[in-house]
Amino acid sequence: MQFTDLGLKAELLRAISEQGYDTPTPIQQKAIPAVMAGHDLMASAQTGTGKTAGFTLPILHRLASGPNTRTSKRPRVLVLVPTRELAIQVEESVRTYGKHLPINSLAVFGGVGINPQIASLRRGVDILVATPGRLLDHVQQRTVDLGAMFADATVISVSRWVSEDQPDRSRCNLRVRVLHCPRGPGGDASCLHRH
């Protein structure tokens, strides 16, 4: 199987080719079609297996396949990550593979000034990659409205774990979960209550 067999937009295939890839990894072969089809996904694999591209490529495809006009400055995708390093890595992947698309992204994390992040959020971003603490800072600053975002955004949670038989932190795994959170019948973001 080649990336060209996955039905990704030409702009994404161009960016993939520019990175020197033509064959998706096993996790990408399974994850990309599932996310492109709008299914929830929970995947786990070791570092270096292409998980980040496995969810960023189909998310970029879905955003690029939708309306080209932004109806709101609110992010259309929230990627929640546990660490600053992972936020930087995910957002770099979004920029690398989305560079030929009219989609912008922003990573927000602590340890740096919040004002440039606020300015970027006010201009509007399509994909917001955030650590929990800084996301809550933005909620308190009213630069991110989680209630509105959960009404129609795609939410991706990335968590890090170390298996008992692999205590070496350099071999930790990532667990990626893609959730689509439309408003439930009662107006609540019902998928937030699922396990």
HELIX and SHEET records of a PDB file:
HELIX    1   1 PHE A    3  LEU A    6  5                                   4    
HELIX    2   2 ALA A   10  GLU A   18  1                                   9    
HELIX    3   3 PRO A   26  MET A   36  1                                  11    
HELIX    4   4 LYS A   51  SER A   65  1                                  15    
HELIX    5   5 ARG A   84  TYR A   97  1                                  14    
HELIX    6   6 ASN A  115  ARG A  123  1                                   9    
HELIX    7   7 PRO A  132  GLN A  141  1                                  10    
HELIX    8   8 LEU A  146  ASP A  152  1                                   7    
HELIX    9   9 ARG A  169  ARG A  171  5                                   3    
HELIX   10  10 SER A  190  HIS A  193  5                                   4    
SHEET    1   A 6 LEU A  41  GLN A  46  0                                        
SHEET    2   A 6 ASN A 173  HIS A 180 -1                                        
SHEET    3   A 6 THR A 154  TRP A 161 -1                                        
SHEET    4   A 6 VAL A  77  LEU A  80  1                                        
SHEET    5   A 6 ILE A 127  ALA A 130  1                                        
SHEET    6   A 6 SER A 105  VAL A 108  1                                        
END                                                                             
